[in-house]
Every structure is written in C-alpha cells, then in structure tokens.
Amino acid sequence: LVTGVQTCALPISTKLAASYCDVMSQNEDLLVERLGASGAELAALSSSEFGSTLLEGFYGPATALQGDRIADVDVLSSLITVLRGVQVNNQAAPSSAVFMGACAAVLSSAEFYIY
C-alpha cells in the first residue's frame, strides 16, 4: 500500500478512452487507419513526433480555435518520455503500453473530435 495515495473512481470517459486505446494498441489496421502508422512505426518516432501524430489523429480541424498545439505536443511528449522510461521486470515498457497510456491521456483530457 502506498501512503498518501487515495483510490478513486475513474470517470466513465477515462474508462472508455482506456478501452478504446487498448483495442487500438492491439489492432494494427485500426492504428494505421486512425493514425497513419503501425505500432512499430509509432514506437520508432521521437516522443515529440509520437505526440504530434496522436494529436493530429484525434484532434479535428475545429479544434484550431484552441490555438497553437505546441503546448499540447510538449505536454504529451513529456508523458511519452516518462512512459518509455518505465521499467517492467527490468525491461522497457512495451510500446503498446506506451501507446495506450498516451492515447488515453489525449482522449480523456482534451477537447477533440473523432472523425
């Protein structure tokens, strides 16, 4: 048990985002259709390129009203860098887990349109 951490119920939108991203992380056809890249291609991108690809794949043109996406890319890039640094059994986290975490973060925390 970790001291100082409280358990809480996740909002349904977060659960839905995680489920959607989990399915995408396991289906190359969906990844390519939505993001224009396979899991291996996404894993080979820099954190910034990976973040930009996710945002472009999920943000619709109507979100241009939000202004420049540079800040969004910076925040997402930082998250991807952290996720890539996570060790699981003394090995880097699987790229599908990194994708799922970053994808769920985008879908559950931003104004976006899925086309």
N, C-alpha and C positions, 0 to 999 in steps of 0.2 A: 504494500500500500504506500502510495506517495503522499507525504504530508503536505497539506495546504492545497491540494487539488480536489475540487468538488466535482462529483459526477452531475451531469445534467442531461436532460432530454434534448436530442438534436431536433431542430425544426424539420418538418417533413420535406421542405425544399432541399435541405442539405442531404437528407437520406436519398431523395430522388436523384440528386446530382451525383452522389457517390455510386448509386446503382447504375445510372446511365454511363458514367465514366468507366465503371468496372466492365460493363458489356463491351464498350468501345475498345478498352485495353486488350481485350481478348479476341477481337474480330478485325483482322487486317482490312477487309473490304470496307467496313464502316469507317475505319481510320482514314483510309485513302479517299473515300467519298467525302467525308466531312472536312478533313484537314489537308488533303493532297499529299500525304506522306504516310509511309508504313511505320510501324513501331520501331524498326531498326533505323530508319531514316530520321525519325524524331530523336532517338537516343544519340545519334551521331551529331546532332546540332549543338551549338553552344547554348548555354542557358538563355541568353537573350534571343537567339533565333527560335528556340523552342517556345519561349513565351510569346513572341510575336506571332508564330504560327498558330498557337492556341487562340490567341485573341482574334486574329483575322478569321479563324474558322468559326468562332462563336459569336463575335460581335457583328451585328448587321450594319448596313450603311446609315441607318437612322441614329446610331449612337455617335455619329460625328458631332452632334450637338454637345457632347460631353467635353469636347476639346481634344487636345493632343493626347495621344495614348502613350507617350514616352514614360510618364509616371506609372501607368499600369504595367508596361513592359518591365520597368525597373523592379517593381514590387514582385511581379511574377517570376522574373529572372532570379531574384534573391531566393524566393521559395524553392525554385527548381534546383538551385545550387545547394541549398540546405538538404533537400530530399536526396539529391545524388550523393551527398556525404554521409547519409545514414548507413550504418553497418548492420547487417543481418547475418548472424553467425560468422563474423569476421569477413564478410564479403559485402560489396556494394549492394545497395537495394536494387532489386530487379527494375529494369527500365519500365516495365508495365506498372509497377507500383508508383514510380515517379510520375508517370503519365497520369495515373488515376488520381493521385493527390493534387497535382497541378490543375487537372481538368475540373475536379470537384470544387477546387478553390475558385476558379473562374465562374463556374455555373452557379455556385451558391452565394457569391458575394458581389456580383456585378449586375448592372443593368445591361441586358443583352437581348438579342433577338435570334432565334434559331430559324433559319430558312430551310 
